[in-house]
Amino acid sequence: MRNETRKARNQRRADRRLELAYKAWQLATNGGRKPTPKRGQTGYLSPAKLILLGIKAGQ
C-alpha cells in the first residue's frame, strides 16, 4: 500500500503544478487577450513557454 500512497502524492503534486501553470498562462495571456507589450518586452509568449514558466514557479 505504500506504493499507492506515493502514487497519490505525486499525482496531487502534478495536479497542483498544472493548476499553477494554467493560472500563470491565463494571467500572462491576459484572459485570452494578448497583453500590450511594455517597452523592451515582446507582447506575446507562446503557451508552451508560459506553461514551462508556470511549472517552474509551481515547484
C-alpha positions in Angstrom: 0.0 0.0 0.0 3.0 2.3 0.5 3.4 2.5 -3.3 -0.2 3.6 -3.7 0.2 6.5 -1.3 3.4 7.6 -3.1 1.5 7.5 -6.4 -1.4 9.5 -4.9 1.0 12.1 -3.6 2.8 12.5 -6.9 -0.5 12.8 -8.7 -1.6 15.6 -6.3 1.7 17.4 -6.8 1.4 17.1 -10.6 -2.2 18.4 -10.5 -1.1 21.4 -8.4 1.7 22.2 -10.7 -0.6 22.0 -13.7 -3.1 24.3 -12.0 -0.4 26.9 -11.3 0.9 26.7 -14.8 -2.6 27.2 -16.2 -3.1 30.2 -13.9 0.2 31.7 -14.9 -0.7 31.1 -18.5 -4.1 32.8 -18.1 -2.5 35.8 -16.4 0.2 36.1 -19.0 -2.2 35.9 -21.9 -4.5 38.4 -20.1 -7.5 36.1 -20.1 -7.1 35.1 -23.8 -6.3 38.7 -24.9 -2.7 39.4 -25.9 -1.1 41.8 -23.4 0.1 45.1 -24.6 3.9 44.9 -24.9 5.8 47.1 -22.4 9.0 48.7 -23.6 11.7 46.1 -24.0 9.3 43.1 -23.9 7.7 41.0 -26.6 4.0 41.2 -26.5 3.3 37.5 -26.9 4.7 34.5 -25.2 3.9 31.1 -26.6 1.7 28.9 -24.4 4.4 26.3 -24.2 6.8 28.8 -22.8 4.2 30.0 -20.3 3.5 26.5 -19.2 7.2 25.9 -18.6 7.4 29.1 -16.6 4.3 28.1 -14.6 5.7 24.7 -13.9 8.9 26.2 -12.7 7.1 28.6 -10.5 4.9 25.8 -9.1 7.8 23.6 -8.0 
